[in-house]
Amino acid sequence: MENCVKAILYCYPRFGYIEDSYLEHIRNKALLSSDGRETAERLAEYLATEILQKRKLRELATIAANALSQLTVEENLLLDVRYFGKMDRVKRAFAHKYAGIGDDSMRTVRVWSERTYFRKQKKLLDKLVGRFSALGLTRERFLDEYRNLDGICSIYTYIELGKDVGIEKKERAFLDFLAELRK
């Protein structure tokens, strides 16, 4: 189930864009349907399938939003660093905290050591796996209903192949930045 949750987290910031892309594709396919290459029945089936895919994406986005609701400031920062591609925002938050100009929400967040960072990431992933499970999203349901959605399929496959393992350059640079702040 961890890999399913990871795939959802990596895609979560792009769900709106993916949904808009589905809508644009459906509209364009319907508008260009007069070329006569397909029968009306086949086109209607295709469009209905795409509409259902779009609905599945929205359903998954709602499940994800519910699972991510009520996370702490620190947990949101951890998501921003690893999954949401907002590392610069997190660096600024820590830099402001270090300079004494951070907002009150950062007051309780300590600068992480590398070991602490990875422990907190693991703890957060475990917590989110539990939340998604509590919301009825099992591995089987994910594979049956959501895995083949645009944007999720390739990321899930990448994770399943183990290509997300290890410290990426950006994450390493972030940890080096935090080490400098701790000095």
C-alpha positions in Angstrom: 0.0 0.0 0.0 3.0 2.3 0.6 3.7 2.5 -3.1 0.1 3.4 -3.9 0.2 6.2 -1.4 3.5 7.5 -2.7 2.1 7.6 -6.3 -0.9 9.5 -5.1 1.3 12.0 -3.2 3.5 12.6 -6.1 0.5 13.2 -8.3 -1.6 15.2 -5.8 -0.3 18.7 -6.7 -1.1 18.0 -10.4 -4.6 16.5 -10.0 -6.3 19.7 -11.0 -4.2 20.0 -14.1 -4.8 16.3 -15.0 -8.5 16.8 -14.5 -8.5 19.9 -16.8 -6.6 17.9 -19.4 -9.2 15.1 -19.3 -11.9 17.7 -19.8 -10.1 19.4 -22.7 -9.5 16.1 -24.4 -13.1 15.0 -24.0 -14.3 18.4 -25.5 -11.8 18.2 -28.4 -12.7 14.6 -29.2 -16.4 15.5 -29.2 -15.9 18.6 -31.3 -13.7 16.8 -33.9 -16.0 13.8 -34.1 -17.4 14.8 -37.4 -14.4 13.5 -39.3 -16.2 10.2 -39.8 -13.3 7.9 -38.8 -15.3 6.3 -36.0 -18.9 5.2 -35.7 -21.0 7.3 -33.5 -21.5 4.3 -31.1 -17.7 3.8 -30.8 -17.1 7.5 -30.2 -19.9 7.6 -27.6 -18.4 4.6 -25.7 -14.9 6.2 -25.8 -16.2 9.6 -24.5 -18.2 7.8 -21.8 -15.1 5.9 -20.7 -13.0 9.2 -20.6 -15.7 10.9 -18.5 -15.7 8.0 -16.0 -11.9 8.3 -15.8 -12.2 12.0 -15.1 -14.7 11.2 -12.3 -12.4 8.6 -10.9 -9.6 11.1 -10.8 -11.8 13.6 -8.9 -12.8 10.9 -6.5 -9.2 10.0 -5.8 -8.4 13.7 -5.4 -11.2 14.0 -2.8 -9.9 10.9 -0.9 -6.4 12.3 -0.9 -7.6 15.7 0.3 -9.4 14.1 3.2 -6.4 12.0 4.0 -4.1 15.0 4.0 -6.5 17.2 6.0 -5.5 18.1 9.5 -1.8 17.4 9.1 0.6 19.4 11.3 2.7 22.2 9.9 5.8 19.9 10.1 4.0 17.1 8.3 3.0 19.5 5.5 6.6 20.6 5.2 7.7 17.0 4.9 5.2 16.5 2.1 6.3 19.7 0.4 10.0 18.6 0.4 9.6 15.0 -0.8 6.4 14.8 -2.8 5.1 18.2 -3.8 8.2 19.8 -5.3 8.1 22.8 -3.0 11.5 22.5 -1.5 12.4 26.2 -2.1 9.3 27.2 0.0 10.4 25.0 2.8 14.0 26.3 2.7 12.6 29.8 2.9 10.5 28.8 5.9 13.5 27.4 7.7 15.7 30.4 6.8 13.1 32.8 8.1 12.8 30.7 11.3 16.6 30.8 11.7 16.7 34.5 11.1 14.0 35.1 13.7 11.4 36.3 11.2 9.4 33.1 10.7 5.7 33.0 11.2 4.2 31.5 14.4 3.3 28.2 12.7 7.0 27.4 12.4 7.6 28.0 16.1 7.2 24.3 17.0 9.2 22.9 14.0 12.8 22.1 14.7 15.5 22.0 12.1 15.9 18.3 11.2 19.0 16.3 11.2 19.3 13.8 8.3 18.4 10.9 10.6 15.4 12.8 12.0 14.2 13.8 8.6 14.1 10.2 7.3 12.5 9.0 10.5 9.8 11.6 10.2 9.2 10.9 6.5 8.7 7.2 7.3 6.4 8.0 10.2 4.4 10.3 8.0 4.1 7.8 5.2 2.9 5.1 7.7 0.3 7.6 9.1 -1.0 8.4 5.6 -1.2 4.7 4.6 -3.4 4.3 7.7 -5.5 7.4 6.8 -6.0 6.2 3.2 -7.0 2.7 4.5 -9.4 4.2 6.9 -11.0 6.1 4.0 -11.5 2.8 2.2 -8.6 2.9 -0.2 -6.9 -0.5 -0.2 -4.1 -1.6 -2.5 -6.6 -3.7 -4.5 -9.0 -0.8 -4.9 -6.1 1.5 -6.0 -4.9 -1.1 -8.6 -8.4 -1.8 -9.9 -9.9 1.7 -10.0 -7.1 4.3 -10.0 -3.8 2.9 -11.2 -4.4 3.4 -14.9 -5.5 7.0 -14.7 -3.4 9.5 -16.7 -0.5 10.8 -14.6 -0.7 8.0 -12.0 0.1 5.0 -14.1 3.7 6.0 -15.0 4.5 7.2 -11.5 3.2 4.1 -9.9 5.2 1.9 -12.3 8.3 4.0 -11.6 7.9 3.5 -7.8 7.2 -0.3 -8.2 10.4 -0.6 -10.1 12.2 0.8 -7.1 13.5 3.9 -8.9 12.3 6.3 -6.2 14.7 4.7 -3.6 17.6 6.7 -2.4 18.3 10.4 -1.9 17.8 12.5 -4.9 20.1 15.4 -5.6 17.5 18.0 -4.5 16.7 16.2 -1.3 20.4 15.9 -0.6 20.9 19.6 -1.2 18.0 20.3 1.2 19.5 18.2 3.9 22.9 19.9 3.4 21.1 23.3 3.8 19.5 22.1 7.0 22.9 21.0 8.3 24.3 24.5 7.6 21.5 26.0 9.6 22.2 23.7 12.6 25.8 24.8 12.8 
